[in-house]
Amino acid sequence: MQFFGWLLVQGRIQSRANLARKNIIENASCELCGQEEDCDHIVFHCCFSSQVWRALGFHTEGVSVNCIWTVARPATVPGRHFYTFLLLICWMLWKQRNDLVFRQTQTCHSTFWHNCRDEARLWSQRFSQEDRLIADAWCCLFNSM
């Protein structure tokens, strides 16, 4: 996950724009909305992604992956392990995008929130016993979506 986060902040995940720059593909358009699919688009600006962030109470207008740490934390998200939470959402958006591209799985918010909850439970196993309550709070947040 740390490597994914590093690639994301560097703008180097394999978005369609990055693949087009390397002459691997010709079309850099997002398969969901048709706009250019760069890292910022996948994580923040695609219609699906922006709906996810809005539902969580985030304001991501003008935010870029290369300064993701500047995203303001909404009151509904615990402060402790906040950057881990950000990474979790980014990871799940990346996985959602890959499911669309490689499996032609239609985007569905209820499935997305269910998958976020499952992933948060897995990630919580890396937390100390007392910090697992934070992941429980994340799961409650995902359940309310």
Residue pairs with C-beta under 8 A, 6 or more apart in sequence:
1 87
1 91
4 13
4 87
4 90
4 91
4 94
5 87
5 90
7 13
8 39
8 43
8 65
8 68
8 90
8 94
9 65
9 66
9 68
10 66
11 18
11 38
11 39
11 40
11 65
11 66
12 18
12 39
13 39
13 42
13 94
15 28
15 37
15 38
15 39
15 41
15 42
16 25
16 27
16 28
16 29
16 30
16 36
16 37
16 38
17 28
17 36
17 37
17 38
17 39
17 41
18 38
18 39
19 25
19 28
20 26
20 27
20 28
28 36
28 37
28 38
29 35
29 36
29 37
30 36
30 37
30 41
30 42
30 46
31 37
31 100
31 101
32 46
32 47
32 48
32 97
32 100
32 107
33 46
33 47
33 48
35 41
35 45
35 46
37 46
39 65
40 63
40 64
40 65
41 49
42 49
42 93
42 94
42 97
43 49
43 65
43 68
43 90
43 93
43 94
44 50
44 53
44 60
44 63
44 64
44 65
45 60
46 97
48 93
48 96
48 107
48 109
49 93
50 60
51 109
52 89
52 93
52 109
52 112
53 59
53 60
53 89
55 109
55 145
56 74
56 76
56 77
56 89
56 141
56 145
57 74
57 75
57 76
57 77
58 71
58 72
58 74
59 72
60 71
63 70
63 71
65 90
68 86
68 90
69 83
69 86
71 86
73 79
73 82
76 141
77 85
77 138
77 141
78 85
78 134
78 137
78 138
80 131
80 134
81 127
81 131
81 134
84 123
85 138
88 116
88 119
88 120
88 123
88 138
89 116
91 119
92 112
92 115
92 116
92 119
95 115
96 107
96 112
96 115
99 105
100 106
100 107
109 145
110 145
113 142
113 143
113 145
114 142
116 138
116 142
117 138
117 139
117 142
117 143
120 135
120 138
120 139
120 142
121 135
121 139
123 135
124 131
124 132
124 134
124 135
124 136
127 134
127 135
